[in-house]
Amino acid sequence: MKPEEADTQVHALRSYLEDLNNSIAVARTLLGRGHAVDLTGFDDLVGLLCAKALDLPPDQGRLVRSDLIILAAAVDALSAALGSGLPRA
């Protein structure tokens, strides 16, 4: 892969990560306001993200590592927010 192509792929992956982070932020806001959130298909979007990340050359993949860590934390926070809304036994 040419360096220019890898740079373009990194930029596209970061844009995709931003979209996922925005979706998570919207979901958390809705949950915080007491609304139901439908996450159908979100796992497919994360799967696509993983595939795109794995397609990058290792040096380029390392450039998005911190972005992936941020997304993982956002997913964990969303999961906690979803779990906090479950009825307690």
For each residue, the residues with C-beta under 8 A, 3 or more apart:
1: 5 6 9 57
2: 5 6
3: 6 7
4: 7 8
5: 1 2 8 9
6: 1 2 3 9 10 56 57 59 60
7: 3 4 10 11 60
8: 4 5 11 12
9: 1 5 6 12 13 52 55 56 60
10: 6 7 13 14 56 60 63 64
11: 7 8 14 15
12: 8 9 15 16 52
13: 9 10 16 17 49 52 53 56 64 67
14: 10 11 17 18 64 67
15: 11 12 18 19
16: 12 13 19 20 48 49 52
17: 13 14 20 21 49 64 67 68 70 71
18: 14 15 21 22
19: 15 16 22 23
20: 16 17 23 24 45 46 49 71
21: 17 18 24 25 70 71 74
22: 18 19 25 26
23: 19 20 26 27 42 45
24: 20 21 27 28 71 74 75 77 78
25: 21 22 28 29 74
26: 22 23 29 30
27: 23 24 30 31 37 39 78
28: 24 25 31 32 77 78 81
29: 25 26 32 33
30: 26 27 33 35 36 37
31: 27 28 34 35 37 78 81 82 85
32: 28 29 81
33: 29 30
34: 31
35: 30 31
36: 30
37: 27 30 31 82
38:
39: 27 42 43
40:
41: 44 45
42: 23 39 45 46
43: 39 46 47
44: 41 47 48
45: 20 23 41 42 48 49
46: 20 42 43 49 50 75
47: 43 44 50 51
48: 16 44 45 51 52
49: 13 16 17 20 45 46 52 53 71
50: 46 47 53 54
51: 47 48 54 55
52: 9 12 13 16 48 49 55 56
53: 13 49 50 56 61 64 68
54: 50 51 61
55: 9 51 52
56: 6 9 10 13 52 53 60 61 64
57: 1 6 60 61
58: 61 62
59: 6 62 63
60: 6 7 9 10 56 57 63 64
61: 53 54 56 57 58 64 65
62: 58 59 65
63: 10 59 60
64: 10 13 14 17 53 56 60 61 67 68
65: 61 62 68 69
66: 69 70
67: 13 14 17 64 70 71
68: 17 53 64 65 71 72
69: 65 66 72 73
70: 17 21 66 67 73 74
71: 17 20 21 24 49 67 68 74 75
72: 68 69 75 76
73: 69 70 76 77
74: 21 24 25 70 71 77 78
75: 24 46 71 72 78 79
76: 72 73 79 80
77: 24 28 73 74 80 81
78: 24 27 28 31 74 75 81 82
79: 75 76 82 83
80: 76 77 83 84
81: 28 31 32 77 78 84 85
82: 31 37 78 79 85 86
83: 79 80 86
84: 80 81
85: 31 81 82
86: 82 83
87:
88:
89:
